[in-house]
């Protein structure tokens, strides 16, 4: 069993201000017993501003600041940032604390709904897992949630839960898709899915670029049978939930979705 805190907030265009937010929310989550504290995609700096000028490597000052916060509170922090890659950046999840300091680069880029993430972001290439207190966590970012094979690969690598930071794009039917996809990925991989979105800027009282995918809130936790264990509304809020890895084992034994899989069984490249 491990306790996880999902920090649904709206990041700003200022990495220093966002680092202060990471510390404040981590302190609150740790005080409620969380050992893993999750922040949204683009926590370092929100979408809708130039990314290349603020991108830093995971051994740079912003990531080092997050690591210091994780060490101070004795937790693992997951937070979206941007790392350099030539003329583009990588959309990276920083995973730091409890002896870890590494990054997952988003594999599937959001070239959809009129947005072209690949123009400014280079894709990642491989899945990643981390084990904390005997519980193996996989990682995915936002648009990755539309691709079942990634979640199944993470489950086959021992993942009991998949952490999904997001900055979900608004629009007709997008909330329904978000909720459906999170629940479906939990069910078809037999994992907990811990989906932490940016808060809805309108609910947070923040003005953002109207065409950028800057979040809708409604972060949720789906259990390995696809049920909603907990969910937030659109406004900034902290969600704390206990994750039982035995539930993942029970789901996989019952549904046999991994054992019986035949077509499309290849791993993401």
C-alpha positions as CSV (number, residue, x, y, z in Angstrom):
1,X,0.0,0.0,0.0
2,X,1.3,3.5,-0.9
3,X,-0.3,6.9,-0.4
4,X,-0.3,9.3,-3.4
5,X,-1.2,12.9,-3.6
6,X,-2.4,14.5,-6.9
7,X,-1.8,18.2,-6.9
8,X,-4.4,19.8,-9.3
9,X,-3.3,23.4,-9.9
10,X,-2.6,25.8,-12.7
11,X,1.0,26.5,-13.4
12,X,2.2,29.9,-14.4
13,X,4.6,31.2,-17.1
14,X,7.3,31.7,-14.4
15,X,9.4,28.6,-13.4
16,X,10.5,30.2,-10.1
17,X,6.9,30.8,-9.1
18,X,6.0,27.3,-10.1
19,X,8.8,25.9,-8.0
20,X,7.4,27.7,-5.0
21,X,4.0,26.1,-5.7
22,X,5.7,22.7,-5.8
23,X,7.1,23.2,-2.3
24,X,3.8,24.5,-0.9
25,X,1.7,21.7,-2.3
26,X,4.3,19.0,-1.5
27,X,4.3,20.2,2.2
28,X,0.5,19.8,2.3
29,X,0.5,16.4,0.6
30,X,3.3,15.1,2.8
31,X,1.5,16.3,5.9
32,X,-1.4,14.1,4.8
33,X,0.9,11.1,4.6
34,X,1.6,11.0,0.8
35,X,4.8,9.3,-0.2
36,X,4.4,10.1,-3.9
37,X,3.4,13.6,-4.8
38,X,2.2,14.2,-8.4
39,X,2.0,17.5,-10.3
40,X,0.6,18.1,-13.8
41,X,2.3,18.1,-17.1
42,X,3.9,21.5,-17.9
43,X,4.4,22.2,-14.2
44,X,7.7,23.9,-14.9
45,X,5.9,26.4,-17.2
46,X,2.5,26.2,-18.7
47,X,1.7,25.7,-22.4
48,X,1.0,28.8,-24.5
49,X,4.4,30.4,-24.0
50,X,7.8,29.7,-25.8
51,X,9.3,26.6,-24.3
52,X,12.8,26.4,-25.7
53,X,14.1,29.5,-23.7
54,X,13.0,27.9,-20.4
55,X,14.0,24.3,-21.1
56,X,16.6,22.8,-18.7
57,X,18.2,19.4,-18.4
58,X,17.1,17.2,-15.4
59,X,20.4,18.0,-13.7
60,X,19.7,21.8,-14.1
61,X,18.6,24.3,-11.5
62,X,14.8,23.8,-11.7
63,X,15.0,20.0,-11.4
64,X,17.6,20.4,-8.7
65,X,15.2,22.6,-6.8
66,X,12.4,20.0,-7.1
67,X,14.8,17.3,-5.9
68,X,15.7,19.4,-2.8
69,X,12.0,19.7,-2.0
70,X,11.5,15.9,-2.4
71,X,14.4,15.3,-0.1
72,X,13.2,17.8,2.4
73,X,9.8,16.1,2.8
74,X,10.9,12.5,2.2
75,X,8.7,11.9,-0.9
76,X,8.9,11.0,-4.6
77,X,7.8,14.0,-6.7
78,X,6.6,13.7,-10.3
79,X,6.3,17.0,-12.2
80,X,6.1,17.9,-15.8
81,X,9.0,20.0,-17.2
82,X,10.7,20.7,-20.5
83,X,14.3,19.5,-21.4
84,X,16.4,20.7,-24.3
85,X,16.6,18.7,-27.6
86,X,18.2,20.7,-30.4
87,X,15.8,23.2,-31.9
88,X,12.9,21.5,-30.0
89,X,12.4,20.4,-26.4
90,X,11.3,17.1,-24.8
91,X,8.1,17.0,-22.7
92,X,9.6,15.4,-19.7
93,X,8.2,14.0,-16.4
94,X,10.8,14.7,-13.7
95,X,10.7,11.8,-11.2
96,X,12.8,12.7,-8.2
97,X,13.3,11.8,-4.5
98,X,13.6,8.6,-2.4
99,X,16.9,7.9,-4.2
100,X,15.6,8.5,-7.7
101,X,16.3,11.3,-10.1
102,X,15.3,10.6,-13.7
103,X,13.0,11.7,-16.5
104,X,10.3,10.1,-18.7
105,X,10.0,11.8,-22.1
106,X,6.5,11.8,-23.5
107,X,6.3,9.2,-26.3
108,X,3.0,10.2,-28.1
109,X,2.9,13.9,-29.1
110,X,-0.3,15.9,-29.3
111,X,-0.7,16.4,-33.0
112,X,-4.5,16.4,-32.7
113,X,-7.5,18.7,-32.4
114,X,-5.7,21.4,-34.4
115,X,-2.6,21.5,-32.1
116,X,0.9,20.5,-33.3
117,X,3.0,19.6,-30.3
118,X,5.6,18.0,-32.6
119,X,6.6,21.4,-34.1
120,X,8.2,22.3,-30.8
121,X,8.6,19.0,-28.9
122,X,10.6,15.9,-29.8
123,X,9.1,12.5,-28.9
124,X,10.4,10.1,-26.3
125,X,11.3,6.6,-27.2
126,X,10.8,4.2,-24.2
127,X,8.6,3.4,-21.3
128,X,9.8,3.9,-17.7
129,X,9.0,2.4,-14.3
130,X,10.2,3.2,-10.8
131,X,9.7,1.1,-7.6
132,X,8.8,2.9,-4.4
133,X,8.3,0.9,-1.2
134,X,7.7,-2.3,-3.1
135,X,5.1,-0.7,-5.5
136,X,6.2,-0.3,-9.1
137,X,4.9,2.9,-10.8
138,X,4.8,3.5,-14.6
139,X,4.6,6.9,-16.2
140,X,2.6,8.4,-19.1
141,X,1.8,12.0,-20.1
142,X,-1.5,13.4,-21.2
143,X,-2.0,12.3,-24.9
144,X,-0.2,9.0,-24.0
145,X,-3.5,8.0,-22.4
146,X,-5.0,7.3,-25.8
147,X,-2.6,4.4,-26.5
148,X,-3.4,1.2,-24.6
149,X,-0.2,-0.6,-25.7
150,X,1.9,1.8,-23.5
151,X,-0.1,1.0,-20.4
152,X,0.0,-2.7,-21.1
153,X,3.8,-2.6,-21.6
154,X,4.1,-0.8,-18.2
155,X,1.9,-3.5,-16.6
156,X,4.1,-6.2,-18.2
157,X,7.1,-4.4,-16.7
158,X,5.6,-4.9,-13.2
159,X,3.6,-1.7,-12.9
160,X,0.8,-1.8,-10.4
161,X,-0.1,1.9,-11.1
162,X,0.5,4.4,-13.9
163,X,0.9,8.0,-13.1
164,X,-0.5,10.3,-15.8
165,X,0.2,14.0,-15.4
166,X,-1.7,16.1,-18.0
167,X,-2.6,19.5,-19.3
168,X,-5.7,18.4,-21.1
169,X,-7.1,20.4,-23.9
170,X,-10.6,21.9,-23.5
171,X,-13.4,21.5,-26.0
172,X,-16.6,19.7,-26.8
173,X,-16.6,16.2,-25.3
174,X,-13.1,16.5,-24.0
175,X,-13.9,16.0,-20.4
176,X,-15.9,12.8,-21.3
177,X,-13.0,11.5,-23.3
178,X,-10.6,12.2,-20.4
179,X,-12.7,10.3,-18.0
180,X,-13.4,7.4,-20.4
181,X,-9.7,7.0,-21.4
182,X,-8.4,7.0,-17.9
183,X,-10.9,4.3,-16.9
184,X,-10.3,2.3,-20.0
185,X,-6.5,2.3,-19.6
186,X,-6.9,1.1,-16.0
187,X,-9.2,-1.8,-17.1
188,X,-7.3,-2.9,-20.2
189,X,-3.9,-3.0,-18.3
190,X,-5.1,-4.0,-14.9
191,X,-3.4,-1.0,-13.2
192,X,-4.4,1.9,-11.1
193,X,-4.3,5.0,-13.2
194,X,-3.5,8.2,-11.3
195,X,-4.4,11.0,-13.6
196,X,-3.4,14.5,-12.5
197,X,-4.6,17.4,-14.7
198,X,-3.9,21.1,-14.7
199,X,-6.8,22.8,-13.0
200,X,-9.2,24.7,-15.3
201,X,-7.7,28.2,-15.6
202,X,-11.2,29.8,-15.5
203,X,-11.9,28.0,-12.1
204,X,-8.4,29.1,-10.9
205,X,-9.0,32.7,-12.0
206,X,-6.0,32.6,-14.4
207,X,-5.8,34.1,-17.9
208,X,-4.0,31.8,-20.4
209,X,-3.5,31.4,-24.2
210,X,-7.0,30.6,-25.4
211,X,-5.8,27.9,-27.9
212,X,-3.2,26.1,-25.8
213,X,-4.1,22.9,-23.9
214,X,-4.0,24.3,-20.4
215,X,-6.2,21.9,-18.5
216,X,-9.7,21.2,-17.5
217,X,-9.2,19.8,-14.0
218,X,-11.3,16.7,-13.1
219,X,-8.2,14.7,-12.0
220,X,-9.2,11.2,-11.1
221,X,-8.0,7.9,-9.9
222,X,-9.3,4.7,-11.6
223,X,-8.8,1.3,-10.0
224,X,-7.6,-1.7,-12.0
225,X,-11.2,-2.8,-12.7
226,X,-11.9,0.6,-14.3
227,X,-13.9,2.0,-11.4
228,X,-13.5,5.6,-10.3
229,X,-12.0,5.6,-6.8
230,X,-11.8,9.4,-6.5
231,X,-12.2,12.5,-8.6
232,X,-11.9,16.3,-8.3
233,X,-13.8,19.1,-9.9
234,X,-12.3,21.9,-12.1
235,X,-10.7,24.1,-9.5
236,X,-7.3,23.7,-7.8
237,X,-7.4,21.0,-5.1
238,X,-5.3,18.2,-3.6
239,X,-6.5,14.6,-3.9
240,X,-4.9,12.0,-1.6
241,X,-5.5,8.3,-2.2
242,X,-4.1,4.9,-1.0
243,X,-3.0,2.5,-3.8
244,X,-3.2,-1.2,-3.1
245,X,-1.0,-3.2,-5.5
246,X,-2.9,-6.4,-4.7
247,X,-5.9,-4.9,-6.4
248,X,-3.9,-4.8,-9.6
249,X,-3.0,-8.5,-9.3
250,X,-6.6,-9.4,-8.6
251,X,-7.8,-7.5,-11.7
252,X,-5.3,-9.1,-14.0
253,X,-6.2,-12.6,-12.7
254,X,-9.9,-11.9,-13.2
255,X,-9.9,-10.2,-16.6
256,X,-6.8,-12.0,-18.0
257,X,-6.3,-9.1,-20.4
258,X,-2.5,-9.4,-20.5
259,X,-2.4,-13.2,-20.4
260,X,-5.0,-13.6,-23.3
261,X,-3.7,-10.7,-25.5
262,X,-2.7,-11.9,-29.0
263,X,-3.1,-9.2,-31.7
264,X,-1.3,-5.9,-31.3
265,X,0.9,-7.3,-28.6
266,X,4.0,-5.4,-29.7
267,X,5.7,-3.0,-27.3
268,X,5.9,0.8,-28.2
269,X,9.2,1.6,-30.0
